[in-house]
Amino acid sequence: MSSAAYQFNRLFSYKNLQATYHTKISKSSVVGNDRINKKAFESRLEENIEVIYKKVKNQKYEFTTYKQKLISKGALSKPRVISIPTLRDRLTLRCLCDLLQKTFQDDVKLEIPQIKIFNIQKDIESGLFDGYIKIDISAFYPSIDHILLMKILRKKIRKKEILSLIEKAIKNGTSSTLKKKELYINDIGVPQGLSISNILAEIYFSDIDKKMKAIDNIEYYRYVDDILILCKVDQINSIADKIIFETKEHKLDVHPLNENDSKSSHGSLSEQFGFLGYEFNNYKTSVRLASKERFESSIVKLLTTYKYRQERAKNNLQRTRLLKILEWRINLRITGCIFESERRGWLFYFSQINDLEVLHKIDSTILKLIDRFLLTTRIKPKSIVKAFFESKSNLQKNKYIVNFDNMNTIQKRKILEVYLGEERLNGKSDSEIDRLFGMKISKVIKELEEDLQNLS
């Protein structure tokens, strides 16, 4: 069964709340505005779950003000506001997210960008289209209308307890402090950073998606707030008017079409255009220059951080450890990895390119950077070209690209020894090693994903 009421009773049971915490929340080391860390939360885990269990079901659950984190979008743009919930709220939101995904599974089909890019390539090569329309929604998450969103949700959700919880979650404020909570009520938009944010945004846009996909002789693609439509050139104006009208009906604005520096554009497929960080030029699919430069800058950052720490190292043991960490992190940045059954990193994101020249240039740049930092004879970086081909092979057996999921405790301990030192791991049980490893790798994965921000 996928009815909301059935899922509510199943997902917010005491047993499932406990299981969800251990499988999906416990590895996180992020602390919300209540400053309660994982250790303190787990010391009262049964009590915390009891609070969720009882208060959600009697509609008395209240979210703590989300902690604010600002993500830079460049010098000319306002930073993106990320909302960080407390551990208790994170557990509640995770179960709510699972409920929404089950309830709307027939309406919302989540696809990773690589699948969309693969299908776009096929449609371009088909010869059926000679024009494109690229639409970017302005301030998508912050513009989602609460009244309209709740109206859409009520089509499949009748249970008041669920609707009340969703409304409280999206109206809950975000601030760097817990003080004066009444000043931080959110009247519009869905806070970014919550586990429910993406599914709510997809549900909000689902009616538009259905209408656009019903139009004959076009191909329509959307990923979050980026839309690409392939069509005939003589259709461009009418199709553009249609998508702009539909978005306005949902109280969303689009960046103006074909204005200078606009994120929205239209034209002939013979022209070069970008989508989701990729660049299309006739039948060549490559990486946008900005995406390439952001990746190379992340290597520079690793080298600069290493140099700074080396200068302050107290002894040769620390210097040796720092060098090992640098080489390991550069290679991880180059190849990406498998973690929690997902392919992570820059290379996997751009796995659909057919332009090897850009990868050769990245390899060359990395070697030049290592030489500039006088490390040519001390570390040996992996090749992003080789990693690209290795990524097409059986990743369960591949040794060039690290698979953290297949590591045993001894392998995990060795990696932790590089970071923490052997002496700090003495006496640690296997379960404690697993926990520390999960926390460390989760942090490293977040750094990998920083290379993939602002790709629209």
Salt bridges, closest charged atoms under 4 A:
GLU42 OE2 - LYS38 NZ 2.97
GLU47 OE2 - ARG44 NH2 2.49
GLU50 OE2 - LYS54 NZ 3.47
GLU62 OE2 - LYS168 NZ 3.34
ASP98 OD2 - LYS24 NZ 3.14
ASP98 OD1 - ARG94 NH2 2.87
ASP107 OD1 - LYS156 NZ 2.58
ASP107 OD2 - LYS210 NZ 2.97
GLU111 OE1 - LYS116 NZ 3.40
ASP136 OD1 - HIS255 NE2 3.19
ASP145 OD1 - LYS251 NZ 3.80
GLU161 OE1 - LYS159 NZ 3.88
GLU202 OE1 - ARG222 NH2 2.75
ASP207 OD2 - LYS155 NZ 3.16
ASP209 OD2 - ARG222 NH2 2.82
GLU246 OE1 - LYS211 NZ 3.48
GLU246 OE2 - LYS242 NZ 2.90
ASP253 OD1 - LYS248 NZ 3.69
GLU296 OE2 - LYS292 NZ 2.92
GLU311 OE1 - ARG312 NH1 3.51
GLU340 OE2 - LYS27 NZ 3.53
GLU340 OE1 - ARG344 NH2 3.71
GLU342 OE1 - ARG344 NE 3.64
GLU357 OE2 - LYS361 NZ 3.55
GLU423 OE2 - ARG321 NH2 3.99
GLU432 OE2 - ARG435 NH2 2.86
ASP434 OD1 - LYS412 NZ 3.27
GLU447 OE1 - ARG329 NH2 2.06
GLU449 OE2 - ARG344 NH1 3.07
ASP451 OD2 - ARG333 NH1 3.41
